[in-house]
Amino acid sequence: MKLRKQYPLLPEYSDMLEFKCPACGHTHCVSIGPKSFWNPPSWTFNGDLERPTINPSVLVTHKMPDGTKVCHSFIRDGRIQFLGDCTHHLAGQTVDLPDFTEEELKSVP
């Protein structure tokens, strides 16, 4: 499974989904649907946890002591397309979204 609920036991966050980012080494989160953390919802989702498509792009920035890190991507048909403004090693590349392991799927935040 390439997407999972970020907080499966918290109904107020039931529309928060996360995916593993192979460039950043951690997960990124999107909010979809009527219980969206952001109102209105910021992203749409095709409903497929194995071959997800999320619109629009996902932009994540991290302020670090050595400058701002940027991860900007499109999720299309189970693949992650990193845009040219990314500051990591996968900028400009498209790769498969990694699956969550069985252990990761069982863990509850």
KESE-510453 format. One record per residue: residue in three letters; x, y, z of N, C-alpha, C in turn; residue number from 1. Coordinates in nm, 2 decimals. Atoms other than C-alpha are relative to their C-alpha. Layout:
// KESE-510453
- residu,nc1,nc2,nc3,cac1,cac2,cac3,cc1,cc2,cc3,num
- ALA,X,Y,Z,X,Y,Z,X,Y,Z,NUM
...
END
This chain:
// KESE-510453
- residu,nc1,nc2,nc3,cac1,cac2,cac3,cc1,cc2,cc3,num
- MET,0.08,-0.12,0.00,0.00,0.00,0.00,0.09,0.12,0.00,1
- LYS,-0.08,-0.12,0.01,0.14,0.34,-0.10,-0.05,0.12,0.07,2
- LEU,0.06,-0.10,-0.08,-0.09,0.56,0.10,-0.06,-0.06,0.13,3
- ARG,0.07,0.04,-0.12,-0.22,0.53,0.46,-0.06,0.12,0.07,4
- LYS,0.05,-0.11,-0.09,-0.43,0.73,0.70,0.11,0.04,0.10,5
- GLN,-0.10,-0.05,-0.09,-0.20,0.95,0.90,-0.03,-0.03,0.15,6
- TYR,0.04,0.02,-0.14,-0.40,0.93,1.22,-0.13,-0.09,0.00,7
- PRO,0.12,0.08,0.02,-0.64,0.63,1.19,-0.09,-0.01,0.12,8
- LEU,0.08,0.01,-0.11,-0.77,0.65,1.54,-0.06,0.14,0.04,9
- LEU,0.05,-0.13,-0.03,-0.86,1.02,1.54,-0.10,0.05,-0.11,10
- PRO,0.10,-0.03,0.10,-1.19,1.09,1.36,0.02,0.14,-0.06,11
- GLU,-0.01,-0.13,0.05,-1.12,1.46,1.33,0.11,0.02,-0.11,12
- TYR,-0.10,0.00,0.10,-0.82,1.38,1.11,-0.01,-0.12,-0.09,13
- SER,0.02,0.12,0.08,-0.97,1.09,0.92,0.03,0.02,-0.15,14
- ASP,-0.03,-0.02,0.14,-0.91,1.26,0.58,0.15,0.04,-0.02,15
- MET,-0.14,-0.03,0.01,-0.53,1.30,0.64,0.07,-0.13,-0.05,16
- LEU,-0.07,0.11,0.06,-0.33,1.07,0.41,0.15,0.03,0.00,17
- GLU,-0.15,-0.02,0.02,0.05,1.02,0.40,0.06,-0.10,-0.09,18
- PHE,-0.08,0.09,0.09,0.30,0.87,0.16,0.14,0.02,0.04,19
- LYS,-0.14,0.00,-0.03,0.66,0.78,0.20,0.08,0.07,-0.12,20
- CYS,-0.08,-0.07,0.10,0.90,1.02,0.02,0.14,-0.06,-0.01,21
- PRO,-0.13,0.06,0.02,1.20,0.84,-0.12,0.12,0.10,0.00,22
- ALA,-0.10,-0.11,0.00,1.39,1.17,-0.15,0.03,0.05,0.14,23
- CYS,-0.01,-0.07,-0.13,1.33,1.31,0.20,0.03,-0.10,0.11,24
- GLY,-0.03,0.10,-0.10,1.34,0.98,0.39,-0.11,0.00,0.11,25
- HIS,0.11,0.01,-0.10,1.01,1.04,0.58,-0.13,0.02,-0.08,26
- THR,0.13,-0.02,0.06,0.64,1.09,0.51,-0.04,0.14,-0.03,27
- HIS,0.06,-0.13,0.02,0.45,1.38,0.36,-0.15,-0.03,0.01,28
- CYS,0.15,0.01,-0.02,0.08,1.44,0.43,-0.08,0.09,-0.09,29
- VAL,0.09,-0.08,0.07,-0.21,1.56,0.23,-0.14,-0.01,0.07,30
- SER,0.13,0.00,-0.07,-0.56,1.65,0.35,-0.11,0.00,-0.11,31
- ILE,0.11,0.01,0.10,-0.87,1.54,0.14,-0.13,-0.02,0.07,32
- GLY,0.13,0.03,-0.04,-1.24,1.52,0.18,-0.07,0.09,0.10,33
- PRO,0.08,-0.09,-0.08,-1.51,1.67,0.40,0.05,0.02,0.14,34
- LYS,-0.05,-0.02,-0.13,-1.33,1.62,0.73,0.15,0.06,-0.01,35
- SER,-0.13,-0.05,0.03,-1.02,1.79,0.59,0.05,0.09,0.11,36
- PHE,-0.07,-0.09,-0.10,-0.77,1.95,0.84,-0.01,0.14,-0.05,37
- TRP,0.01,-0.13,0.07,-0.76,2.24,0.59,-0.14,0.01,-0.05,38
- ASN,0.14,-0.01,0.05,-1.10,2.38,0.50,0.00,0.12,-0.09,39
- PRO,0.04,0.12,0.06,-1.17,2.36,0.22,0.12,-0.10,-0.02,40
- PRO,-0.11,0.10,0.02,-0.97,2.04,0.14,0.10,0.06,-0.11,41
- SER,-0.10,-0.06,0.09,-0.64,2.12,-0.03,0.03,-0.09,-0.12,42
- TRP,-0.03,0.10,0.11,-0.61,1.80,-0.25,-0.12,-0.09,-0.03,43
- THR,0.09,0.11,0.04,-0.82,1.55,-0.44,0.08,-0.12,-0.01,44
- PHE,-0.06,0.13,0.00,-0.75,1.18,-0.44,-0.09,-0.09,-0.08,45
- ASN,0.08,0.09,0.09,-0.86,0.91,-0.69,-0.05,-0.12,0.07,46
- GLY,0.06,0.11,-0.08,-0.94,0.66,-0.41,0.08,-0.13,-0.01,47
- ASP,-0.08,0.12,0.02,-0.67,0.41,-0.51,0.12,0.00,0.09,48
- LEU,-0.12,0.00,-0.09,-0.42,0.33,-0.23,0.12,-0.06,-0.06,49
- GLU,-0.12,0.07,0.06,-0.20,0.12,-0.46,0.05,0.09,-0.12,50
- ARG,-0.04,-0.08,0.11,-0.19,0.36,-0.76,-0.06,0.14,0.01,51
- PRO,0.06,-0.12,-0.03,-0.28,0.69,-0.61,0.04,0.11,-0.10,52
- THR,-0.02,-0.13,0.07,-0.32,1.02,-0.80,-0.06,0.10,0.09,53
- ILE,0.03,-0.10,-0.09,-0.33,1.33,-0.59,0.02,0.14,-0.08,54
- ASN,-0.01,-0.13,0.06,-0.40,1.68,-0.72,-0.03,0.11,0.10,55
- PRO,-0.11,-0.04,0.09,-0.26,1.95,-0.72,0.13,-0.06,0.06,56
- SER,-0.13,0.05,-0.05,0.11,1.91,-0.65,0.01,0.02,0.15,57
- VAL,-0.03,0.00,-0.14,0.25,1.86,-0.30,0.13,0.07,0.02,58
- LEU,-0.12,-0.08,-0.03,0.49,2.12,-0.18,0.03,0.00,0.15,59
- VAL,-0.05,0.00,-0.14,0.69,2.07,0.14,0.13,0.08,0.01,60
- THR,-0.12,-0.07,-0.03,0.94,2.31,0.28,0.04,-0.02,0.14,61
- HIS,-0.06,0.01,-0.14,1.17,2.27,0.58,0.11,0.10,0.01,62
- LYS,-0.11,-0.10,-0.03,1.37,2.55,0.73,0.11,-0.08,0.08,63
- MET,-0.11,0.07,-0.06,1.71,2.41,0.82,0.11,0.10,0.03,64
- PRO,-0.11,-0.10,-0.03,2.02,2.58,0.97,0.08,0.03,-0.12,65
- ASP,-0.08,-0.03,0.12,2.19,2.55,0.63,-0.09,0.05,-0.12,66
- GLY,0.08,-0.05,0.11,1.89,2.69,0.43,-0.13,-0.07,0.00,67
- THR,0.13,0.06,0.02,1.54,2.60,0.32,0.01,-0.12,-0.09,68
- LYS,0.01,0.12,0.09,1.49,2.25,0.18,-0.14,-0.01,-0.06,69
- VAL,0.12,0.00,0.07,1.22,2.20,-0.08,-0.02,-0.14,-0.06,70
- CYS,0.05,0.12,0.07,1.03,1.89,-0.19,-0.13,0.03,-0.07,71
- HIS,0.12,-0.04,0.08,0.78,1.96,-0.47,-0.03,-0.11,-0.10,72
- SER,0.02,0.12,0.09,0.61,1.67,-0.65,-0.15,-0.01,-0.04,73
- PHE,0.13,0.04,0.04,0.31,1.54,-0.83,-0.01,-0.15,0.03,74
- ILE,0.03,0.14,-0.02,0.16,1.20,-0.74,-0.09,-0.04,-0.11,75
- ARG,0.07,0.04,0.11,0.04,1.03,-1.05,0.01,-0.16,-0.02,76
- ASP,0.01,0.15,0.03,-0.08,0.66,-1.09,0.11,-0.08,0.08,77
- GLY,-0.09,0.07,-0.09,0.14,0.54,-0.80,0.15,0.04,-0.02,78
- ARG,-0.14,-0.05,0.02,0.45,0.73,-0.91,0.01,0.14,0.06,79
- ILE,-0.02,-0.13,-0.04,0.60,1.04,-0.77,0.10,0.08,-0.09,80
- GLN,-0.08,-0.08,0.09,0.73,1.31,-1.01,0.05,0.12,0.07,81
- PHE,-0.07,-0.11,-0.07,0.98,1.54,-0.84,0.02,0.11,-0.10,82
- LEU,-0.02,-0.12,0.09,0.98,1.89,-0.99,0.14,0.06,0.01,83
- GLY,-0.13,-0.05,0.01,1.28,2.09,-1.08,0.04,0.10,0.11,84
- ASP,-0.04,-0.09,-0.11,1.26,2.32,-0.78,0.03,-0.07,0.13,85
- CYS,-0.05,0.08,-0.12,1.34,2.04,-0.53,0.14,0.02,0.02,86
- THR,-0.14,-0.03,-0.04,1.66,2.08,-0.34,0.07,-0.14,0.03,87
- HIS,-0.05,0.13,-0.03,1.72,1.70,-0.31,0.05,-0.07,-0.13,88
- HIS,-0.06,0.07,0.11,1.89,1.44,-0.53,-0.09,-0.06,-0.10,89
- LEU,0.10,0.06,0.10,1.57,1.32,-0.70,-0.07,0.11,-0.08,90
- ALA,0.06,-0.11,0.08,1.48,1.67,-0.85,0.00,-0.04,-0.15,91
- GLY,0.01,0.02,0.14,1.35,1.63,-1.20,-0.02,-0.15,-0.04,92
- GLN,0.02,0.14,0.03,1.30,1.25,-1.17,-0.14,-0.05,0.04,93
- THR,0.12,0.07,-0.03,1.00,1.02,-1.16,0.03,-0.14,0.05,94
- VAL,-0.03,0.13,-0.05,1.01,0.71,-0.94,-0.13,-0.06,0.06,95
- ASP,0.11,0.06,-0.06,0.76,0.46,-0.80,-0.01,0.04,0.15,96
- LEU,0.02,-0.02,-0.14,0.61,0.55,-0.46,0.03,-0.13,0.07,97
- PRO,-0.03,0.12,-0.08,0.75,0.31,-0.20,-0.13,-0.04,0.08,98
- ASP,0.10,0.06,-0.08,0.51,0.08,-0.02,0.03,0.01,0.14,99
- PHE,-0.02,0.01,-0.14,0.45,0.09,0.35,0.01,-0.15,0.03,100
- THR,-0.02,0.14,-0.05,0.57,-0.23,0.52,-0.12,-0.04,0.08,101
- GLU,0.10,0.05,-0.08,0.33,-0.45,0.70,0.01,0.06,0.15,102
- GLU,-0.03,-0.06,-0.14,0.49,-0.33,1.03,-0.05,0.15,0.01,103
- GLU,0.04,-0.14,0.00,0.44,0.03,0.93,-0.15,0.02,-0.01,104
- LEU,0.15,-0.01,0.01,0.07,-0.03,0.84,-0.06,-0.03,0.13,105
- LYS,0.06,0.03,-0.13,0.01,-0.18,1.18,0.03,0.10,0.11,106
- SER,-0.03,-0.10,-0.11,0.18,0.10,1.38,-0.10,0.11,-0.01,107
- VAL,0.10,-0.11,-0.01,-0.06,0.37,1.50,0.07,0.12,0.07,108
- PRO,-0.06,-0.12,-0.06,0.07,0.72,1.55,-0.07,0.05,0.12,109
END
